[in-house]
Amino acid sequence: MLSKLGSGRATAYDPASKIITSGDRTHVAWLDSTPEGFRVRVRSLNRATNEWSATVTVGEAMDNHGGPAMTIDPSGHLHVLYYPHHAPMRYRRSVRPNDASEWEPEIEFGALLSYPVVVCAKDGTLLMTARRYTEGKRTTEAQLWEKPAGGEWRLRSTLMRSRFPDYAQFGESLAWGPDHQTLHLSCRIYETAEEKKLEAWQTVGYLRSTDAGHTWTKADGTAVTLPVTAETIDVIAQGGGASGRTIAAGGIAVSPEGEPYVVHNLIEHEHGRAFVSTPAAGRWAACELNAFLPATWREEGGLYLPGALTFGGSGQLVGVLAVARPPAGVKNGYWGAASSEIACFRANAARERFSFSLLSEANAHEPHWLPNIERPTGFNRVPDAPGVIYTAGAAGGGLKDILTNKVWWCTVA
């Protein structure tokens, strides 16, 4: 157990990497809630001795949406972004390489930002995506920011834009290809519908950049003009509106051969199904993970996100998400359902079948959910048995709930 002060979203926002392994250290970040407010914490595992460091406070967060995203550069320095929910982003760099015990002074940049996701390019440039939220008659955007090594943060481009002037989010996830030059992006564009009687429109999409995020295409190489919308992105799945389907996407992974794998789920008629999709013969081919659940979970429950995919050091595709038996007749019944447990799926060599296991110890009265698995962000090397953190406890009823959830660490052994 890493913490007993976890917030309602202690390990939430699966596109943001919160686990970094370098050499004999693994660094883990999450969001606590204390009587004084929300705090971004980090602890480090000495892999040689299997001992954890003391807890270090990196900085404050605005509310339970302000959790961290972390990466590491070629020199071994750690970088963390955190704090906002429609506010300037906050950023810190570790004082020493591969050492999370002390951080350089905090830097603020941007405006009206939320949900950072960060990776490090081959030349040491940090690339961060975040939502820029606006109210009123303007649409909401997903922005791409860059920080050259030794330079300052600056806006590079607007990647995505909502079609309607109301609430929107993008849930974008980034992953490098094996050349550390091709950047892959998956997302779930969520847009409040113009017709208020309809559910929000939801689109799982994909983009690829072969020049480290300067220009973008669909999976088949078709060029796109930025900012893309739900109509112009490479569409994998759609829901919302009058469809009766709710969809979400998790953290993307890229194979050693350079092919993207996107995890997404669909909830329909109170049944949650999850899929792993990859481009094949000009389309997106989906493998349903529910087929590999034990009969009791398959018949009585379902799968839901947040969650993510990764490739371990051995090249095996691994996914984590939540499995639950939601209460009947409850809208959004999967979200934080008390029966939630952490489901792990490991692919076979052909990546056409998966084995299932539970990473959490079953507890029918306490949800185990919001898993975050280590993924390569540029210069971290994911172990053969990737690390996972997750939240044990309730979501809370609002943005400012001070809770005492537990934050657990485990590995995919």
N, C-alpha and C positions, 0 to 999 in steps of 0.2 A: 504494500500500500504506500503510495507516494504522498497522499494528503487526506485529511479528514475535514477539510474546509472547502471542498470543491463547490463551485457555483452550479446553478442549474444547467449551465452549458460549459462545464469545466473542460471538456475535451471536444467540444462541438466544432463545426465547420470543417468537415473532413477534407476539402480541397487544400487546406493550409497544413503544410508539414510541421509537426510538432516534435519530431524525433530525428536526431542527427547522430550518426555513428561515424567516428573518425579515429583511426588507430585503436587504442585500447580504451576509448571512452565512448559512451553513449549519453547524449544530452536530451532531456525531456522537458517540455514546457507545457503549461496548462493555466487555467484561470481559477483562482480561489475567490471566495467571498468572505469578507471579514466585517466585524462591526464598523471598521473605519472605511469600508468600501471594497471595490474589486481590485485584486492584485494579480499581476502576471508573475508566475513562479517558474523556477527551473531547478532541477536536480540532475546530477551526473552520476552515471554508473561506471565504476572502475571494472572493466570486463575481466581483468586479470585476477582481481581479488573478490569480485562479485559484491562489492560494497558500494553503497550509495552515499553521495555527499549530503551535507546539510542543505536545507531549502534556501534558495537565494531569491530575493524579490527583485525583479527587473524594473517594474514600474506599475503605475495605476492603470486601470481600465475604466472607461466611462460608465459601462453597465455590463450585463452578461453577454453582450454581443462583441465585446472588445478583446477577445482572446488572441493569442499569439500565432504568428507564422514565422518559421525559422529556416535558415539555410547556413551554409558554410562556404568560404571562398578558398582560392588555391593556396593561400598562406595558412589556412586553418582557422582563421578568425570566424567566430559565430556572428550572425546578424539576426536580429529579431524585430518584427514590426507588430504593433498592437495599439490598443486604446480606443479607437473611435467608433461611434455609431452616429454617422452624419456629422463628422468633425475632422479637424486635421489629424493626419497619421502621426504616430510617434515611432521613433527608430533608435536602436542602440546597437553598438558593435562591441564585441568582447575585447577587453584590454590585452589579453594574451591569446595566442593560438590554442585551440582545443581546450579551453578553460572557461567555464561559465560562472566562475566565482566573482568576477568583477567586470563592470561594463563602463564604457566611455559615456560621456554626458549625453543626455537625451536630445534628439533633434526632432522638430516638428516640420511637417510640410503638407501641402495640399489643403483642400477644403471639402467638407461634406462627404468624407470618405467612410467606407465600412468594408469589412471582410477582406483583409490583405491575404494575398497568395504570393510567395516569393521563390525565385530560383536564381542561380548564379551562372552566368555565361562563361564560356571558355576563357575569355580575357579578364575575368573577374568582375564584369559589370553585373550589378544586381538588377533584376527585372521583377517588378511588382505589379500585379493587377489588383484593382479594388473597384468597388461600386462608388459612383458619384451620384448621390441621390438629390433630386430636386422635387419641389412641390409646386402645385399650381398648374400652369399651362405648359411647362417644359417637360421633356422626356428625360428618363434616367439613363445613365451611361455606365459602361464598364471601361475603365481607363487602364492604359499601360504606362507605367512610370519606369525610369531607368536611373541608376546611379553608377557612373563609371568608377572604377577603382580610384580612390583618392578624390573623387569629385562630389558634386552635390546632386540631390534628387531633382529630377526634371521630368515633366510630362512628355512622353514620346508620341502617343497616339490615343485615339478613342477607338476601342475594338468593337464594341457592341452598343446598340441603342434600342431602348424600348419603342414600341410603335404608338403607345397611348400615354397621355399625360396623367398618369396616376401611379400607384405603388408598383415597383418592379424590382426584381433581383436577378442575378445571373448565375451564381454558384459555379464560377469558372474554376477549372483545375488545369495545371500546367505540368508537362513532363518533357524532358529532353529525349531525343533519339540517341542511339549509341555513338553517333558522330559528335555529340555535344554541340551541334549546330542547328539541327532540325528541332523545332519546338512544336509540341502538340498541345492543343487546347480542347477540352470538352466542357460543356456547360449545361445548365438547365435554365433557360430564359423563362421567367415567371412574370406575367404581365396582367394587371387588372384589366378586365374586359371593359370596353366602352358601354356595352349593355349590362347594367348592374345586376340583372337577373341571371346572368351567366357566371359560371366559375371562371377564375383567372385562367388565361391561356398559358400553357406550359409546353416548352419545346426543348428536347434534348438535342444538342448540336455539337458540331466538331469543326475545328480549323487546324491547318498545318502551315508552318512557316519554315522554309529551308534556309533562311538567312537570319536566324536568331531573333525573330519577332518583328522584322521590318515590313515584310510583305507576307500575305496570307492567301491560302488556297483551300479548296475542299479536298477530300481524300483522293479524288481522282485527278487532282492537279488543276481543276478549274479555278481561275483567279477570282477573287472577291474584292469588292470595293468597301473600304472601311468608312464608317462603322457598319458592320453587318446588322441585320435584324433577324427576327425569327423566320422571315420569308426568304432571306438570302444566304443564311448559314447552311452548312451541310447538315440536313435534318436526319436524325436517327430515330426519334419517336416524338409523338405529340399527344397532348391530353388537354383537359380543361374544357372551357366552353360548355357545350351541352353534351359532351361525350360521356360523362359519368366516370371518366378516368382521371386519376391524379398521378402524376409522374414526377420523378426526381432523378438526379444524377449524382454520382460520387466521384472520388479521385481517380483520374486516368492513370494507366500504366502503359509503358512501351516495351515491347519485347526486345531481346538481344538482336533480333533480325530487323528491328525498326518499325514493327507494326503496332498501331495503337489498339488498346483494349479499353472499352468504356463500360462501366457498370452503371445500370439504371434500374429503377423499379417502377412498377405500375400497381396502383391500388384500385380495384374495381369490385363493386358489390362486397365491400368489406374484406376482400381477399388480396393479400400482398404478394406480388410475384417479382422476382429480380432476374435480370438478364446481363450477360456479358456479350457485348457486340464488338465486332471487328470488321473492317472492310474486306469484301471478297467478291470478285467478279463484278465490280461496278455497283455493288449495293452493300448494305450493312447486314451481316449475318449475325443472328442472335442465338445464344445458348441459354436456355432457362435453368437457373440454379435450383428452383424448387424441385426439379426432377431428382435431385440428389439428396433431398431431405429425408430423414426417417419418416415412416408412414404417419406416426402420430403428429409430428409437426406439419407434414404436408397436408393432412386432412383437417386438422383442427386449428392451424395457425398459418403464418405466412412470413415473408421476408420484407424488410423495409430499410431504407437509408435514413440517416447518414451511414457512410461506409466508403471503402476505397479498395483499389487493387494495387498490387506491387509485384515486382519480380525480385525474388530473393537472390542472394549471391550465386546460388547454384543454377539460376535460370528458371526456376519453377514459378509459375503464375499463382499468386495467392490473393484471396479476397477476404475482407471482413465486413460484416454488416450486422443487423439485428434481426432476430427471429422472435416472434411473439404470438400470443393468442389474445387478440384485442377484445375488449368488451363489445358485445353485440349492440348495434343501434347507436353507437357513439361516433359522431363526426370526428375525423382525425384520430380515431381510436388507437392507432398504432403508436402515435407520438408519445413516448415515455410510458407506454403500457407497463403495468407492474410485472407482467410476465416476460418482459424483454430479456433476452440473453444474447451474448456475443457469438455469432455464427462465423466459423472459419471454413473456407473452401479452398482446397488445393487441387490444381489441375494436373492431369496426367501429361505425359510427354507431348502428345498430340494436341493438347489443350481443347479436347472435345468432351472430356468427362471430368468430374470433380469428386473428391472425397469430402465429407462433411464432418466437422467436430465442433463442440462447444468449447470456447476459451474461458468462459465465466462459470463459476460454481452456481448452479441453479438455485434461485430464491424467488418463490412465487410472490413475495410481498415487497420486493425491492428491484426496480428496473436496473438492468445492466445494459448500457446502451452508449451511443455516441462514440463508437470506436475510431481510433486514428492509428494507422499503421505507417511504419517508416517507408518512405519512397525516395528515390534518388532526386536530389535537387540541383546537382551539378558536381559537387566534390565530396559528398558523403557516399559511403559504400554500404549498401544494404547487406546485412549478414545473411547467411543461409537460412537462419531462423529469425525472420524480421520481428522487431519489437512492436508491441501494441499497447496503447493506453485506452482506458474507457472510464465512463462515469457510472457510479453506483448510487442511485438516488433520484429524487423527483426533479421535474423540470422547473417547478415553481409557477406562479401565476402571472408574473410580469417581468420587467426588465431589471428591477432593482432588488429582487428577493435575496436575502442573506441566508444561505443554506449551509448545511454541514454534510454535503455529499462526499463520498469517498472517491478518490482517483486511484485506479489500479493499473499496475504494469504487468505484462506477461509477454511471452514470446510464442511465436508459431513454431513449436518444436515438432 
